[in-house]
């Protein structure tokens, strides 16, 4: 019996990409295939889900062969690089789509905040994403959109509950170590979306008829890190019966602060660097949270939710914590 589901190709699936793959699998309309450099451990998870993986060196010819052999109609990238290698790889993805028989839709790897207002932030997006965006705008043979969910709300969850790996050096709230390091005042507006809900939104985009918009936003909630801490302290204080660190003895969240002036010093010290140092990359991300750049534009996001995502239930932090409490894995 013929399989008439559309094939969606996923490049560099990683952690967020796993949610997209699972949601594609659960849809009757699509089936995912994965492009990857790896031929070892990273492919085992996909094999366990019966998701085919195809090794590639990310040259146009290699990608094109996979797209044509699988009859993929859409290519989604999660290849997150802070160097100009991002441009090289994504130019190859675009070229392969242009030359392919059927793959005429592309979602590049962006997955950040409000690029309408701050297209060149963080600074390494200005040197990597913006040049590729110009390539996209200069052609009309491949439809594309840049998807931005703000922060991933999974970082508020215990590590065992999500595919997203903890980033306690970067994300202010560390639920596993039960502490918070606030950048700025903690009152700056942010937005966040659960990784599973991002996956469902991507599936809805793949299903959407007509043209995509150049930038697509999703959000489960607009809030602040100070408000999020209060939600977590109350939730775990009232409902959590797990062993440490999620026990009443660990409430409230111990708090440290990193002022904007300290972040500025790092940014200024590395302003002329040709290669991005790790502390400079972190400071650029910290700038996003202090300046509120990770809060996606609310009016536009809600209009797109109505247009593209009417059937997707985007969860706020309270509902995400409640859902995670009742399952082994979110």
Buried (B, 14 or more C-beta within 10 A) or exposed (E): EEEEEBBBBBBBBBBBBBBBBBBBBEBEEBBBBBBBEEEEEBBEBBEEEEBBBBEBEBBBEBBBBBBBEBBBBBBBBBBBBBEEEBBEBBBBBBBBBBBBEBBBBBBBBBBBBBBEEBBEBBBBBBBBBEBBBEBBEEEEEBBBBBBBBBBBBBBBBBBEBBBBEBEBEBBBBBBBEBBBBBBBEBEBBBBBBBBBBBBBBBBBBBEBEEEBBEBBBBBBBBBBBBBBBEBBBBBBEEEBEEEEBBBEEBBBBEEEEBEBEEBBEBBEEBEEEEEBEEEBBBBBBBBBBBBBBBBBBBEBBEEBBEEBBEEBEBBBBBBBBEBBBEEEEB
